[in-house]
Amino acid sequence: MINDDDHFNTLRKIEKNPQSTQRYLANELGFSLGKLNYCLRALKKKGLVKINNFKKSKKKINYIYVLTPKGISAKTKLTLKFMERKMREYDELKKEIEK
């Protein structure tokens, strides 16, 4: 199942390197190709990512992944949620250590 963390991490990777191949992105994220494809389709359906193809050579077609304005906004919101969760985890661990 795809969760907010998966979407957040995928958006981050796409923003850093929009010309990444699906195989590269899947490897970087620790996803199977199927899971990445499913995630990319969900992000596209939500309007967070545009997927454009371009010809790298006469025989091969590659894709470029572009965050839409809605995607940039969603990434920002997901970043804030991620940071809030990590701060809570930090505070909980700190309390445990103090005990």
KEKE-3310 file (N, C-alpha, C; in steps of 0.2 Angstrom, whole numbers, plus 5000, padded with zeros to 4 digits):
npx = (5004:5002:5008:5008:5021:5028:5023:5028:5042:5044:5040:5051:5062:5059:5059:5072:5079:5072:5073:5076:5076:5063:5067:5079:5073:5065:5075:5082:5072:5069:5059:5048:5048:5034:5028:5033:5028:5014:5013:5018:5007:4997:5001:5000:4987:4981:4985:4998:5010:5017:5019:5029:5034:5049:5060:5075:5083:5082:5076:5072:5062:5061:5055:5051:5048:5038:5035:5020:5012:5003:5008:5020:5015:5009:5020:5026:5017:5017:5031:5030:5022:5030:5041:5035:5031:5043:5049:5040:5043:5056:5055:5048:5058:5068:5061:5060:5074:5078:5071)
npy = (4994:5011:5025:5042:5044:5037:5044:5057:5055:5050:5062:5071:5064:5065:5079:5082:5076:5076:5069:5056:5038:5026:5014:5018:5027:5018:5010:5019:5023:5011:5003:4992:4990:4990:4995:5008:5012:5012:5021:5033:5034:5037:5049:5057:5056:5063:5075:5080:5077:5079:5069:5068:5062:5060:5059:5050:5043:5037:5024:5023:5028:5040:5047:5062:5069:5080:5091:5098:5114:5111:5099:5104:5111:5101:5093:5102:5103:5089:5088:5096:5089:5077:5082:5087:5074:5068:5076:5074:5060:5061:5069:5059:5049:5055:5057:5044:5040:5049:5043)
npz = (5000:4996:5005:5013:5016:5006:4995:4998:4998:4985:4978:4982:4977:4963:4961:4964:4953:4939:4927:4930:4928:4929:4934:4941:4951:4958:4963:4971:4980:4986:4981:4972:4954:4950:4962:4962:4949:4951:4962:4955:4945:4954:4959:4948:4945:4955:4951:4955:4949:4933:4919:4906:4890:4881:4867:4868:4860:4843:4845:4859:4872:4884:4900:4908:4924:4931:4944:4948:4951:4961:4965:4971:4981:4989:4992:5001:5011:5015:5019:5030:5039:5040:5047:5059:5064:5066:5075:5086:5088:5092:5104:5111:5112:5119:5131:5135:5137:5147:5158)
capx = (5000:5006:5006:5010:5029:5030:5022:5033:5049:5044:5040:5057:5067:5058:5061:5080:5081:5066:5075:5077:5072:5059:5072:5083:5069:5063:5081:5083:5067:5068:5052:5048:5046:5027:5025:5034:5023:5008:5014:5018:5001:4993:5003:4998:4980:4980:4988:5004:5015:5016:5024:5030:5039:5054:5064:5082:5086:5076:5073:5070:5058:5061:5050:5053:5043:5038:5030:5015:5011:4999:5013:5025:5011:5008:5026:5028:5013:5020:5037:5029:5019:5035:5045:5031:5031:5050:5050:5036:5047:5062:5053:5046:5064:5071:5058:5062:5081:5078:5068)
capy = (5000:5018:5030:5048:5044:5035:5050:5062:5053:5050:5069:5073:5062:5068:5086:5083:5073:5075:5064:5049:5032:5022:5009:5022:5030:5013:5008:5024:5023:5004:5001:4987:4994:4990:5000:5015:5014:5013:5028:5038:5035:5040:5056:5060:5056:5068:5081:5082:5076:5078:5064:5069:5058:5063:5054:5050:5041:5034:5018:5023:5034:5041:5051:5067:5070:5087:5093:5103:5119:5108:5095:5108:5113:5095:5091:5106:5100:5083:5090:5099:5083:5073:5086:5086:5067:5067:5080:5070:5054:5064:5070:5053:5045:5059:5056:5037:5040:5052:5038)
capz = (5000:4996:5010:5013:5016:5000:4990:5000:4996:4978:4976:4984:4972:4957:4961:4963:4947:4935:4921:4932:4925:4934:4938:4946:4956:4962:4967:4976:4985:4989:4979:4966:4949:4951:4967:4959:4944:4955:4965:4950:4943:4959:4960:4942:4945:4960:4948:4958:4944:4925:4916:4899:4887:4876:4863:4869:4853:4839:4847:4866:4874:4891:4903:4913:4929:4933:4950:4946:4957:4966:4968:4975:4988:4992:4995:5006:5017:5017:5023:5037:5042:5041:5052:5065:5066:5068:5081:5091:5089:5095:5111:5115:5113:5124:5138:5137:5139:5154:5163)
cpx = (5004:5004:5009:5018:5031:5029:5027:5040:5050:5044:5047:5062:5066:5060:5068:5082:5075:5067:5077:5073:5068:5063:5076:5079:5067:5069:5082:5078:5066:5061:5053:5046:5038:5025:5027:5029:5016:5008:5014:5011:4996:4994:5000:4990:4978:4982:4994:5010:5013:5021:5024:5036:5043:5058:5071:5086:5080:5073:5070:5066:5059:5056:5054:5047:5044:5033:5026:5015:5008:5004:5018:5021:5011:5014:5028:5024:5015:5026:5035:5026:5025:5039:5041:5031:5038:5051:5046:5040:5053:5060:5051:5053:5068:5068:5060:5069:5081:5075:5073)
cpy = (5006:5022:5037:5049:5042:5041:5056:5061:5053:5058:5072:5071:5065:5075:5087:5081:5071:5070:5057:5044:5029:5017:5013:5024:5024:5010:5013:5024:5016:5001:4996:4992:4995:4995:5007:5017:5016:5020:5034:5040:5038:5047:5060:5061:5062:5075:5084:5082:5076:5073:5065:5065:5062:5058:5055:5048:5039:5028:5018:5029:5034:5046:5057:5068:5077:5088:5099:5108:5115:5102:5098:5109:5107:5093:5096:5104:5094:5083:5092:5093:5078:5076:5085:5079:5066:5070:5076:5064:5056:5065:5064:5049:5049:5058:5049:5037:5044:5048:5034)
cpz = (5000:5001:5009:5012:5009:4994:4992:4997:4988:4975:4977:4978:4965:4956:4961:4956:4942:4929:4924:4929:4931:4938:4943:4952:4961:4966:4973:4982:4989:4987:4973:4960:4949:4956:4965:4954:4947:4958:4960:4947:4948:4960:4954:4942:4950:4957:4951:4954:4937:4923:4908:4896:4882:4873:4865:4863:4849:4841:4854:4867:4882:4894:4907:4917:4931:4939:4947:4952:4963:4969:4973:4982:4992:4996:5001:5012:5019:5021:5030:5041:5044:5047:5059:5068:5069:5074:5087:5093:5093:5103:5115:5117:5119:5131:5140:5140:5146:5159:5165)
residu = (MET:ILE:ASN:ASP:ASP:ASP:HIS:PHE:ASN:THR:LEU:ARG:LYS:ILE:GLU:LYS:ASN:PRO:GLN:SER:THR:GLN:ARG:TYR:LEU:ALA:ASN:GLU:LEU:GLY:PHE:SER:LEU:GLY:LYS:LEU:ASN:TYR:CYS:LEU:ARG:ALA:LEU:LYS:LYS:LYS:GLY:LEU:VAL:LYS:ILE:ASN:ASN:PHE:LYS:LYS:SER:LYS:LYS:LYS:ILE:ASN:TYR:ILE:TYR:VAL:LEU:THR:PRO:LYS:GLY:ILE:SER:ALA:LYS:THR:LYS:LEU:THR:LEU:LYS:PHE:MET:GLU:ARG:LYS:MET:ARG:GLU:TYR:ASP:GLU:LEU:LYS:LYS:GLU:ILE:GLU:LYS)
# end
